[in-house]
Amino acid sequence: MEAVLKEALTAARARRGGPGQALLGDAEAVARACHDMAQRFHQGGKLIVFGNGGPSTDAQHVSVEFVHPVVVGKRALPATSLTSDAATLTGVANRDGFAEVFAYQLPILAAEADMALGLSSDGDCANVRRGLETGRELDLLTVALVGGDGGAIAASPAVDHVLTAHTADPLVAKELHVTLYHILWELVHVFFEQPGVLEPEEVS
Amino acid sequence: MPPPSSDSGAGGFGGSIEGLYPFLYAGDSDVESVLGEVRRSTEEKAAQTLDLRLRMLDEYAEEIVACAAAMVRRFARGGKLYAFGNGGSSTDAEGLVQAFLQPPAGGSPEEGAPAGGWRPLPAGCLTADVACVTALSNDVGFEVIFARQIAAAGRPEDVAVGLSTSGGSDNVLAGIQEAKQRGLLTVGFAGYEGGRLGELAASGVLDHLFVVPSSSIHRIQESQTTVYHVLWELTQRGLAIQEATP
């Protein structure tokens, strides 16, 4: 058995090189997303995160990342995941269908300067797409972390920033998403440390 | 402009200075310069994490194979996997459990799947039951939240996986110790130099320990994710082999 497992490990390693390297090519898109997110936080916005299955745990991870920074001295920023409240999730799914679980919550919980961040390994999760579309209707900044060819989410005009893990393997996509949102968190703070690059709040 | 410092306190900066001098700071050149800095930093971190991930798979190759083979033997005996951790690591525990309980759809040989596709296996996350976690924290203490659940549910054929970045979380250490006492296979994840989980591995309380040699909590978690995904995949492959050879 050990010989076959060793071989499988070598293959698993090989499947991670290309997609990991491809991430370097998306640095510009990451930087633009960080800048827009920093603007929203600067305006008092909060980050609202959602996904299904493995990515639902990532939604919670993103949220805790911003609320409770691991680097001492970084400011806490408001974030919440829409995946941890089983009562609401099952309640909405039961009455309105599973495609509505995130879209239902957004108009009730979101304020004007907020951001909607949806995670989907294949880019085809209907409820994540519905959440992002609802976010757009509410004038939220919309960000998607997807994999594969990006699916319907990447193609949707409702998404401001699409960041893609270039792999069809959902587990490898998840690994790259972890890196992507860690970088988003860390580099949003760079804009806070350079106060000149955030627009003064508009006076209406 | 000075380069962004990753450890400087951002606390009073963004609001107050700009609030005092709102018009001194609006310049496109500044934005472009910081965007360039952020882009370079993104490339650097992406390269670092890929390097660390591949190094983990290389340097721990034998340990990963041995751990997967041991997990195969536990699952073949009807065992269940329990995973636990705090904060970000609690979401990794959930993610790991989710992969076992509800593997990715399909599963082609190119993705490493055995001929029959991925199979669901019994697993539970010890952070998911908020009633249980708050009851134990409130009545006894936060350090027992995993150990007490292992004591209640753990059987000798099971597997306990504790995730920590520091290697020093009291409740993770207690959970691993309780699991070892009850005969479970014990697997740990840590960063830095292994911390107190490293001591548990040295004394034989931890059967398998994977230490990501980094001092960045983010890079540690990213490599841990890769290692537990590969462990999951090899466990799947091993179970298929086990069944094919009577």
Interface residues (C-beta under 8 A of the other chain):
Chain A: M1 E2 V4 L5 K6 A8 L9 A11 A12 R13 R15 R16 G17 G20 Q21 L23 L24 D26 A27 E28 V30 A31 R32 C34 H35 H42 G53 G54 T57 D58 Q60 H61 V64 E65 H68 V70 V71 V72 G73 K74 R75 A168 D169 P170 L171 V172 K174 E175 V178 T179 H182 I183 E186 L187 H189 V190 F191 F192 E193 Q194 P195 G196 V197 L198 E199 P200
Chain B: M1 P4 S5 S6 D7 S8 G9 A10 G11 F13 G14 I17 E18 P22 F23 L24 Y25 A26 G27 D30 V31 V34 L35 G36 E37 V38 R39 R40 S41 T42 E43 K45 A46 A47 T49 L50 R53 L54 L57 D58 A61 I64 V65 A66 A68 A69 V72 G87 G88 S90 T91 D92 E94 G95 Q98 A99 Q102 P104 E111 G112 I217 H218 Q221 E222 T225 T226 H229 V230 W232 E233 L234 R237 G238 I241 Q242
